Amino acid sequence: MSDTNKYDAIVVGSGISGGWAAKELCEKGLKTLVLERGHPLRHIEDYKTALKNPWELPHNNRATNADKAAQPIQSTLYLYDQSTKKHFVNDNLHPYTQAQPFNWYRGYQVGGRSLMWARHVFRYSDLDFEANQREGVGIDWPIRYKDIAPWYDHVEKFIGASGENSGLAQLPSQNLQPPFEMNALEKHIRGRFAEKFAGERKLICSATAVLSREHNGRGPCQGRNQCARGCPYSAYFSSNGVTLPAAAATGNLTLRPDSIVHSLIYDEGADKVTGVRIVDAATMKTQEYFARVVFLCASTLNSTAILLNSRSLRFPDGLGNDSGELGHNLMDHHNGGGATASYSKLLDRYYRGRRATSMYIPRFRNVARKEEKFKRGYGYEVYTWRDSWTRGVGGAEFGADFKNGITRPGDWGLYTEGYGETLSNHENRMWISPEKQDRWGIPRINVSMTYGENEKAMAQQMMDDAVEMMEAAGLENVKGFNHAVTPGSVIHEMGTARMGRDPKTSVLNGFNQIHAAPNVFVTDGSCMVSSPTQNPSLTYMALTARAVNHAAEEMKAGSI
Amino acid sequence: MKRRAFLHGASVLLGSSALGTVLEAFAETPRKATWLSASELATLAALVDTILPATDSPAASAADTHYFIDLAIPACASPAAQQTFRKGLREFGAKNFAKLPPDKQIALLKARAQKDQAPEYDQSFFKILKDYTLSGYFLSEIGATKALAYEQVPGGYWGDLPLAPDQKAWAI
């Protein structure tokens, strides 16, 4: 083993969680190797489509049949087009088995999905951390809000986020730059809500990792709303633009792209993990790297797959799987319930620029009163606009008057969908098939997840509440919807290596350490015990920073 | 100057060229059809101009919308939609659509538009034609900047402004 194969810490993955692990470890003075399975992607220089006009992109940015054949799952995503397709995987090269339908959206490159995420950053509260225990669902979170609050502060101050604090206890206050302005319709809805819902239901500008002001030489947002292409102004948070450069600036970072982690190396004699085995994606050669601590941040399904593929005499069913829970309790949000509406007043008002975030209605169900039909709740994202030319695509009209009409701003439109909590369920799971390997010798991942009765009952109420609220706001043509959601589609897949106090029922402890392998930390979505309603990335970042701090303390004390 | 340091990032990209083969095809002069015959293309030019004629902004063919469709439909539309589209185009060609006076063109297309409302997209010549005509024109440089309003980098976001007299809608 050569010296270049030895580090203080190894981080698997360079997405939202891996980028944070890298920054924090490097800033603690630890020599850190980041292994990224995907290709290199330089900040700004490699965002080749970022400033392209629609007519400069093939087919005015429309995906081709060949694109859809190469990326049959990725191309179903709302973000997918000519300008973003390079940030998503080729599904044929990276197959997985859907034992039940599951949409797995992936970005295999430096920065991972931090390049294309939707950037909403809300905190969880004790309403969320206490829910499992209160209701006897799954297991209890081993932490409470007070444990993570300082780390939310730490993360928010560094990433820079804009938005509005709701003043509601279920959505704790955050460190936020001023919000992006509401348009005339949103101001109208906000006013009506204040009259009708007595402060219980509010419309606010989402807390978003998009800068409304300059922050540490980044931003502010230039109003393109084409974030998923990559931002030449560094106005939204990504690993590429923020955490990886900070890690590199310490001189302690080694970033190795094209490095697919096969498994962790477990030393039976020393009774500990000593490193990782990788396959070089380009050369197909295997290589071993060694370190005192390993952070798994490869994304929910991939981190757990690496653990399941790390078999030894001590851990015959996968590393850290003494409980038998590894791979189980897979969750995603569900967003099938909502409403559309229009508004034919306030037509003397318009906007300029494309706002890179939504409005938000924080959770109000199962907060002040207990609901009969379902547990937990949901928050809504709200999108509004004035109609443009796309309103002319349907219908039989054409000609000069038609053209004059659709080139002027039309009525206001509104789309809102709820983001509902999904209960932890042992039956929702992923596992690996060692007999089916990809071209790099990595076992196939299988996924089986379905939404349960609680989610179905909630989705119905999600629709009904959306209709009620938009009617209360005086909107027109209010139409509710409640469509079936394919799990994975919200891209908040989480669980499968949950935290907990008891090694018999959980994989990780309260600091994201594997109970029986405490120098291995898992800090991406796989650690989640429940799924709250809020977007989860901020919590992954905060848990990661907290876990690194703990790792550094234990390394100093010599206990790992 | 430091305050504007973030703008440097954009200048890196503005110097880059990452144009695909489609764009090279666009740059050729004079342009040639790649999928359609010359007479099909002439029929298509007349059809797109009947849908989006010259008004206070140029007609669809002035933005090469027919050339856009000639490239985009074989690349992006389903095989069934491609077939429906080509068949419909030939039917209009057989009626010498391109040579008809405007009122006859409008009447013929109106009849087809009505007839094609019920069928599903892949079986509806008019739905396919209109979809590609509108996205071809309004996302072209002429359509986005002359028929509509367009800013690639708006420079920020202003949520609530008075509507300017004769304000055009934003292209995206």
Boltz contact constraints between the chains, C-beta under 6 A:
constraints:
  - contact:
      token1: [A, 44]
      token2: [B, 9]
      max_distance: 6.0
  - contact:
      token1: [A, 44]
      token2: [B, 12]
      max_distance: 6.0
  - contact:
      token1: [A, 45]
      token2: [B, 12]
      max_distance: 6.0
  - contact:
      token1: [A, 48]
      token2: [B, 18]
      max_distance: 6.0
  - contact:
      token1: [A, 50]
      token2: [B, 13]
      max_distance: 6.0
  - contact:
      token1: [A, 51]
      token2: [B, 13]
      max_distance: 6.0
  - contact:
      token1: [A, 53]
      token2: [B, 152]
      max_distance: 6.0
  - contact:
      token1: [A, 54]
      token2: [B, 139]
      max_distance: 6.0
  - contact:
      token1: [A, 55]
      token2: [B, 140]
      max_distance: 6.0
  - contact:
      token1: [A, 55]
      token2: [B, 141]
      max_distance: 6.0
  - contact:
      token1: [A, 58]
      token2: [B, 20]
      max_distance: 6.0
  - contact:
      token1: [A, 58]
      token2: [B, 22]
      max_distance: 6.0
  - contact:
      token1: [A, 59]
      token2: [B, 72]
      max_distance: 6.0
  - contact:
      token1: [A, 59]
      token2: [B, 76]
      max_distance: 6.0
  - contact:
      token1: [A, 60]
      token2: [B, 135]
      max_distance: 6.0
  - contact:
      token1: [A, 60]
      token2: [B, 139]
      max_distance: 6.0
  - contact:
      token1: [A, 62]
      token2: [B, 76]
      max_distance: 6.0
  - contact:
      token1: [A, 64]
      token2: [B, 75]
      max_distance: 6.0
  - contact:
      token1: [A, 64]
      token2: [B, 76]
      max_distance: 6.0
  - contact:
      token1: [A, 180]
      token2: [B, 157]
      max_distance: 6.0
  - contact:
      token1: [A, 181]
      token2: [B, 159]
      max_distance: 6.0
  - contact:
      token1: [A, 182]
      token2: [B, 159]
      max_distance: 6.0
  - contact:
      token1: [A, 183]
      token2: [B, 159]
      max_distance: 6.0
  - contact:
      token1: [A, 183]
      token2: [B, 160]
      max_distance: 6.0
  - contact:
      token1: [A, 184]
      token2: [B, 160]
      max_distance: 6.0
  - contact:
      token1: [A, 217]
      token2: [B, 5]
      max_distance: 6.0
  - contact:
      token1: [A, 222]
      token2: [B, 153]
      max_distance: 6.0
  - contact:
      token1: [A, 222]
      token2: [B, 155]
      max_distance: 6.0
  - contact:
      token1: [A, 223]
      token2: [B, 154]
      max_distance: 6.0
  - contact:
      token1: [A, 223]
      token2: [B, 156]
      max_distance: 6.0
  - contact:
      token1: [A, 223]
      token2: [B, 157]
      max_distance: 6.0
  - contact:
      token1: [A, 224]
      token2: [B, 153]
      max_distance: 6.0
  - contact:
      token1: [A, 232]
      token2: [B, 9]
      max_distance: 6.0
  - contact:
      token1: [A, 232]
      token2: [B, 10]
      max_distance: 6.0
  - contact:
      token1: [A, 232]
      token2: [B, 13]
      max_distance: 6.0
  - contact:
      token1: [A, 233]
      token2: [B, 6]
      max_distance: 6.0
  - contact:
      token1: [A, 233]
      token2: [B, 9]
      max_distance: 6.0
  - contact:
      token1: [A, 348]
      token2: [B, 163]
      max_distance: 6.0
  - contact:
      token1: [A, 349]
      token2: [B, 160]
      max_distance: 6.0
  - contact:
      token1: [A, 350]
      token2: [B, 161]
      max_distance: 6.0
  - contact:
      token1: [A, 350]
      token2: [B, 163]
      max_distance: 6.0
  - contact:
      token1: [A, 351]
      token2: [B, 159]
      max_distance: 6.0
  - contact:
      token1: [A, 352]
      token2: [B, 158]
      max_distance: 6.0
  - contact:
      token1: [A, 352]
      token2: [B, 161]
      max_distance: 6.0
  - contact:
      token1: [A, 353]
      token2: [B, 154]
      max_distance: 6.0
  - contact:
      token1: [A, 353]
      token2: [B, 156]
      max_distance: 6.0
  - contact:
      token1: [A, 353]
      token2: [B, 157]
      max_distance: 6.0
  - contact:
      token1: [A, 355]
      token2: [B, 157]
      max_distance: 6.0
  - contact:
      token1: [A, 388]
      token2: [B, 169]
      max_distance: 6.0
  - contact:
      token1: [A, 388]
      token2: [B, 170]
      max_distance: 6.0
  - contact:
      token1: [A, 389]
      token2: [B, 138]
      max_distance: 6.0
  - contact:
      token1: [A, 392]
      token2: [B, 134]
      max_distance: 6.0
  - contact:
      token1: [A, 393]
      token2: [B, 131]
      max_distance: 6.0
  - contact:
      token1: [A, 393]
      token2: [B, 134]
      max_distance: 6.0
  - contact:
      token1: [A, 396]
      token2: [B, 113]
      max_distance: 6.0
  - contact:
      token1: [A, 396]
      token2: [B, 114]
      max_distance: 6.0
  - contact:
      token1: [A, 396]
      token2: [B, 117]
      max_distance: 6.0
  - contact:
      token1: [A, 398]
      token2: [B, 51]
      max_distance: 6.0
  - contact:
      token1: [A, 400]
      token2: [B, 53]
      max_distance: 6.0
  - contact:
      token1: [A, 400]
      token2: [B, 55]
      max_distance: 6.0
  - contact:
      token1: [A, 403]
      token2: [B, 52]
      max_distance: 6.0
  - contact:
      token1: [A, 403]
      token2: [B, 55]
      max_distance: 6.0
  - contact:
      token1: [A, 404]
      token2: [B, 55]
      max_distance: 6.0
  - contact:
      token1: [A, 407]
      token2: [B, 147]
      max_distance: 6.0
  - contact:
      token1: [A, 407]
      token2: [B, 148]
      max_distance: 6.0
  - contact:
      token1: [A, 407]
      token2: [B, 168]
      max_distance: 6.0
  - contact:
      token1: [A, 407]
      token2: [B, 169]
      max_distance: 6.0
  - contact:
      token1: [A, 408]
      token2: [B, 169]
      max_distance: 6.0
  - contact:
      token1: [A, 409]
      token2: [B, 169]
      max_distance: 6.0
